[in-house]
Amino acid sequence: MKFHAPVVAKSGFRSRFAGVVLALATLATGWGGAASAEPSQDLLTKLNELNKKVEQLSKTINAAQADFDNKMRVLAEADAKQIEDLAALDSARMRLADYQRGVDKIAAAVYMGGRADAPTAILTSSSPTRLIDKLSVQRVMAVQASGQMRDFRQAIADIQIIEAASAKSAAEARIAADAAATIRADLQKQQSELKAQLAAVADEAALTAQPSAVLAAMGIVAPMPTVGVNGLVPNARRLLQYIMTTYPGVRSIGGVRADPLPDHPSGHALDVMIGSDMGLGDAINADIQSQAARFGVSYTMWRVAAHFDHVHITVN
């Protein structure tokens, strides 16, 4: 007695919901007494209302997802721009530092060679021509060095302004993306809650409808045989209905019967007969295991001795 590795089930919630709605619609008009018809019509109305809410919420979630994707794109662009601006700022600072070192070397050389002012140049020059040349070179060097240093510093100041603006844009984009993610998560939570309500109502419908009548209402000409349905506990009845409406390929389902073990006699066990269709057995076993909490499943037996033609399921 053990759980086996899950296999992807071949059915979904939507197909089961559609089947239950169709079955209830037929049963609501087909059952004779008013006491039987009114609850089914109420369930049908509730299912339809919940389904409409889920569909509307799905549209809202799709719009929220598109908004979130757009904000994430804006955030990515803002982050990339900030990275580029930071790289430009670092590059400008490196160029300024290199130029500053060059200026410092020139200044040190001039200092070691003597003063570079006009009186000193007049006193140390050997001729007027050399004096003029020396003063001209010194003036040009001073003007160029001063101008380049000023331009570099201005460039760094401009880049710092741009970098600050891009950092602000990135921060704002990140806040917007976080807000969009929060909205999306809240909507998804609402959708999950609605789907849980849908499942609960569908389960309630399953407990109030007779399996063979539900399958007939769904258009299945020959409903699968059932044995020992009377006396099943609520979890087993709910599971029986789910399997019959979800897996029409099942050969038959057995419930209450005599057995040395207490599971079947007490109405806590089902034998889902699948014949030689091992893939169907794998799908049912994996599906029921994945919903063990929902149906109160204690354990399943499949692909073990004497359990190659049916899936045994015991519920709480």
C-alpha positions as CSV (number, residue, x, y, z in Angstrom):
1,M,0.0,0.0,0.0
2,K,1.8,3.1,-1.2
3,F,1.6,6.2,-3.3
4,H,3.2,6.0,-6.7
5,A,5.1,8.6,-8.8
6,P,2.6,11.1,-10.2
7,V,1.6,11.1,-13.9
8,V,0.1,14.1,-15.5
9,A,-3.7,13.8,-15.5
10,K,-5.5,14.1,-18.8
11,S,-8.4,16.2,-17.6
12,G,-8.8,19.7,-16.0
13,F,-11.1,21.7,-13.8
14,R,-12.9,23.4,-16.7
15,S,-14.1,20.1,-18.3
16,R,-15.4,18.8,-15.0
17,F,-17.2,22.1,-14.3
18,A,-18.8,22.2,-17.7
19,G,-20.0,18.6,-17.2
20,V,-21.5,19.3,-13.8
21,V,-23.3,22.5,-15.0
22,L,-24.8,20.6,-17.9
23,A,-25.9,17.8,-15.7
24,L,-27.5,20.1,-13.2
25,A,-29.3,22.0,-15.9
26,T,-30.9,18.8,-17.1
27,L,-31.6,17.4,-13.7
28,A,-33.1,20.7,-12.4
29,T,-35.8,20.5,-15.0
30,G,-36.1,16.7,-15.0
31,W,-36.6,15.8,-11.4
32,G,-40.2,15.5,-10.4
33,G,-40.6,17.1,-6.9
34,A,-40.1,20.7,-6.1
35,A,-38.0,19.9,-3.2
36,S,-35.5,18.2,-5.5
37,A,-35.6,20.8,-8.3
38,E,-35.1,23.9,-6.2
39,P,-31.7,23.0,-4.7
40,S,-30.3,21.9,-8.1
41,Q,-31.5,25.2,-9.7
42,D,-29.9,27.1,-6.9
43,L,-26.6,25.3,-7.3
44,L,-26.7,25.9,-11.1
45,T,-27.3,29.6,-10.6
46,K,-24.5,29.8,-8.1
47,L,-22.1,27.9,-10.4
48,N,-23.0,30.2,-13.3
49,E,-22.5,33.3,-11.1
50,L,-19.1,32.1,-9.9
51,N,-18.0,31.2,-13.4
52,K,-18.9,34.6,-14.6
53,K,-16.8,36.2,-11.8
54,V,-13.9,33.9,-12.7
55,E,-14.0,34.9,-16.3
56,Q,-14.3,38.6,-15.5
57,L,-11.4,38.3,-13.1
58,S,-9.4,36.5,-15.7
59,K,-9.7,39.4,-18.0
60,T,-8.7,41.8,-15.3
61,I,-5.7,39.6,-14.5
62,N,-4.7,39.6,-18.2
63,A,-4.8,43.4,-18.2
64,A,-2.8,43.5,-15.0
65,Q,-0.2,41.1,-16.4
66,A,0.2,43.3,-19.5
67,D,0.6,46.4,-17.3
68,F,3.2,44.5,-15.2
69,D,5.1,43.4,-18.2
70,N,5.2,46.9,-19.5
71,K,6.5,48.3,-16.2
72,M,9.1,45.6,-16.1
73,R,10.3,46.6,-19.5
74,V,10.5,50.3,-18.4
75,L,12.4,49.2,-15.3
76,A,14.9,47.2,-17.4
77,E,15.4,50.2,-19.7
78,A,15.9,52.5,-16.7
79,D,18.4,50.1,-15.1
80,A,20.3,49.8,-18.4
81,K,20.4,53.6,-18.7
82,Q,21.7,54.0,-15.2
83,I,24.5,51.5,-15.8
84,E,25.5,53.4,-19.0
85,D,25.5,56.7,-17.1
86,L,27.6,55.3,-14.3
87,A,30.1,53.9,-16.8
88,A,30.3,57.3,-18.5
89,L,30.9,59.0,-15.2
90,D,33.7,56.6,-14.2
91,S,35.3,57.0,-17.6
92,A,35.2,60.8,-17.3
93,R,36.7,60.7,-13.9
94,M,39.5,58.4,-15.1
95,R,40.3,60.8,-18.0
96,L,40.3,63.8,-15.6
97,A,42.6,61.9,-13.2
98,D,45.0,61.1,-16.1
99,Y,45.1,64.7,-17.3
100,Q,45.5,66.0,-13.8
101,R,48.6,63.8,-13.4
102,G,50.0,65.2,-16.7
103,V,49.5,68.7,-15.4
104,D,51.1,67.9,-12.1
105,K,54.2,66.6,-13.9
106,I,54.4,69.8,-16.0
107,A,54.1,71.9,-12.9
108,A,56.7,69.9,-11.1
109,A,59.1,70.2,-14.1
110,V,58.6,74.0,-14.2
111,Y,59.1,74.3,-10.5
112,M,62.4,72.4,-10.7
113,G,63.5,74.5,-13.6
114,G,62.8,77.8,-11.9
115,R,60.0,80.3,-11.7
116,A,57.8,80.8,-14.8
117,D,56.7,84.3,-14.3
118,A,57.5,87.2,-16.7
119,P,60.2,89.0,-14.6
120,T,62.1,85.7,-14.2
121,A,61.8,85.0,-17.9
122,I,63.2,88.5,-18.7
123,L,66.1,88.1,-16.4
124,T,67.0,84.6,-17.6
125,S,66.4,85.0,-21.4
126,S,69.5,85.4,-23.6
127,S,67.6,87.5,-26.2
128,P,64.3,89.2,-26.8
129,T,63.3,86.6,-29.4
130,R,63.8,83.8,-26.9
131,L,62.0,85.8,-24.3
132,I,58.9,86.2,-26.5
133,D,58.9,82.5,-27.5
134,K,59.2,81.4,-23.9
135,L,56.4,83.7,-22.6
136,S,54.2,82.6,-25.5
137,V,54.7,78.9,-24.9
138,Q,54.1,79.3,-21.2
139,R,50.9,81.4,-21.8
140,V,49.5,78.8,-24.3
141,M,50.3,75.9,-22.0
142,A,48.6,77.7,-19.1
143,V,45.5,78.6,-21.1
144,Q,45.2,75.1,-22.6
145,A,45.6,73.3,-19.3
146,S,43.2,75.6,-17.5
147,G,40.6,75.2,-20.3
148,Q,40.8,71.4,-20.5
149,M,40.6,71.1,-16.7
150,R,37.5,73.3,-16.7
151,D,35.9,71.3,-19.5
152,F,36.6,68.0,-17.8
153,R,35.1,69.2,-14.5
154,Q,32.0,70.5,-16.3
155,A,31.6,67.2,-18.2
156,I,31.8,65.3,-14.9
157,A,29.2,67.7,-13.3
158,D,26.9,67.2,-16.3
159,I,27.2,63.4,-16.2
160,Q,26.6,63.5,-12.4
161,I,23.3,65.3,-13.1
162,I,22.3,62.8,-15.8
163,E,23.3,59.8,-13.5
164,A,21.2,61.2,-10.7
165,A,18.2,61.6,-13.0
166,S,18.5,58.1,-14.3
167,A,18.9,56.7,-10.8
168,K,15.6,58.5,-9.9
169,S,13.9,57.1,-13.0
170,A,15.1,53.6,-12.1
171,A,13.8,53.9,-8.5
172,E,10.4,55.2,-9.7
173,A,10.2,52.4,-12.3
174,R,11.0,49.8,-9.6
175,I,8.3,51.2,-7.3
176,A,5.8,51.0,-10.1
177,A,6.8,47.5,-11.0
178,D,6.5,46.4,-7.3
179,A,3.0,48.0,-7.2
180,A,2.0,46.2,-10.3
181,A,3.3,42.9,-9.0
182,T,1.3,43.4,-5.8
183,I,-1.9,44.1,-7.7
184,R,-1.3,41.1,-9.9
185,A,-0.7,38.8,-6.9
186,D,-3.9,40.1,-5.2
187,L,-5.9,39.4,-8.3
188,Q,-4.5,35.9,-8.6
189,K,-5.4,35.3,-5.0
190,Q,-8.9,36.3,-5.7
191,Q,-9.0,34.0,-8.7
192,S,-7.8,31.1,-6.7
193,E,-10.4,31.8,-4.0
194,L,-13.2,31.9,-6.6
195,K,-12.0,28.7,-8.2
196,A,-12.0,27.0,-4.7
197,Q,-15.6,28.2,-4.3
198,L,-16.5,26.8,-7.7
199,A,-14.9,23.4,-6.8
200,A,-16.8,23.4,-3.5
201,V,-20.1,24.1,-5.2
202,A,-19.4,21.4,-7.8
203,D,-18.7,18.9,-5.1
204,E,-21.9,19.8,-3.4
205,A,-23.7,19.3,-6.7
206,A,-22.0,15.9,-7.0
207,L,-23.3,14.8,-3.6
208,T,-26.9,15.8,-4.4
209,A,-27.1,14.2,-7.9
210,Q,-27.2,10.6,-8.8
211,P,-24.1,9.5,-10.8
212,S,-26.0,7.7,-13.6
213,A,-28.4,10.6,-14.0
214,V,-25.5,13.1,-14.2
215,L,-23.7,11.0,-16.9
216,A,-26.9,10.6,-18.9
217,A,-27.4,14.3,-18.7
218,M,-23.9,14.8,-20.0
219,G,-24.8,12.8,-23.1
220,I,-23.0,9.6,-22.2
221,V,-25.3,6.9,-23.7
222,A,-24.2,4.0,-21.5
223,P,-23.2,5.2,-18.0
224,M,-20.4,3.1,-16.4
225,P,-21.7,0.4,-14.1
226,T,-21.4,0.9,-10.4
227,V,-21.6,-1.6,-7.6
228,G,-22.0,-0.9,-3.9
229,V,-22.7,2.8,-4.2
230,N,-25.2,2.9,-1.3
231,G,-23.4,3.1,2.0
232,L,-20.3,5.1,0.7
233,V,-19.0,7.8,3.1
234,P,-19.3,11.4,1.8
235,N,-15.6,11.6,0.7
236,A,-16.1,8.3,-1.3
237,R,-19.3,9.6,-2.9
238,R,-17.6,12.9,-3.8
239,L,-14.7,11.0,-5.3
240,L,-17.0,8.6,-7.1
241,Q,-18.8,11.5,-8.8
242,Y,-15.6,13.1,-9.8
243,I,-14.2,10.0,-11.4
244,M,-17.4,9.3,-13.3
245,T,-17.7,12.8,-14.7
246,T,-14.0,13.2,-15.4
247,Y,-13.0,9.7,-16.8
248,P,-15.8,8.3,-18.9
249,G,-13.4,5.6,-20.1
250,V,-13.5,3.8,-16.8
251,R,-15.1,0.3,-17.2
252,S,-16.9,0.3,-13.8
253,I,-16.5,1.4,-10.2
254,G,-17.1,-0.8,-7.1
255,G,-17.7,0.5,-3.6
256,V,-19.2,-1.3,-0.6
257,R,-18.6,-5.1,-0.6
258,A,-17.6,-7.9,1.7
259,D,-13.8,-8.0,2.3
260,P,-11.5,-9.1,5.1
261,L,-10.1,-5.6,5.3
262,P,-12.5,-2.9,6.7
263,D,-12.1,-0.4,3.8
264,H,-14.7,-1.7,1.4
265,P,-17.3,-2.9,4.0
266,S,-17.2,0.5,5.8
267,G,-17.8,2.4,2.6
268,H,-14.3,4.0,2.6
269,A,-12.9,2.4,-0.5
270,L,-13.4,2.4,-4.3
271,D,-12.1,0.1,-7.0
272,V,-11.8,1.9,-10.3
273,M,-11.8,-0.7,-13.0
274,I,-9.8,0.3,-16.1
275,G,-9.3,-3.1,-17.8
276,S,-6.0,-3.1,-19.8
277,D,-5.8,0.7,-20.3
278,M,-2.7,1.2,-18.1
279,G,-2.4,4.9,-19.3
280,L,-5.8,5.6,-18.0
281,G,-4.9,4.0,-14.7
282,D,-1.7,6.0,-14.4
283,A,-3.7,9.2,-15.1
284,I,-6.4,8.5,-12.5
285,N,-3.9,7.4,-9.9
286,A,-1.7,10.5,-10.4
287,D,-4.8,12.8,-10.5
288,I,-6.3,11.5,-7.3
289,Q,-3.0,11.6,-5.5
290,S,-2.5,15.3,-6.5
291,Q,-6.0,16.0,-4.9
292,A,-5.6,13.8,-1.9
293,A,-6.3,16.6,0.5
294,R,-9.4,17.7,-1.3
295,F,-11.0,14.2,-1.3
296,G,-9.5,13.0,2.0
297,V,-7.5,10.2,0.3
298,S,-5.7,7.9,2.7
299,Y,-3.8,5.8,0.1
300,T,-4.0,4.3,-3.4
301,M,-2.9,1.0,-4.8
302,W,-2.0,0.7,-8.4
303,R,0.4,-1.5,-10.4
304,V,1.0,-3.8,-7.5
305,A,-0.1,-7.4,-7.0
306,A,-3.8,-7.9,-8.0
307,H,-4.0,-4.2,-8.8
308,F,-3.1,-4.1,-12.5
309,D,-6.6,-3.8,-13.8
310,H,-8.0,-1.4,-11.3
311,V,-7.0,1.5,-9.1
312,H,-7.9,1.0,-5.4
313,I,-8.6,4.2,-3.4
314,T,-9.3,4.5,0.3
315,V,-10.6,7.7,1.8
316,N,-11.0,9.0,5.3
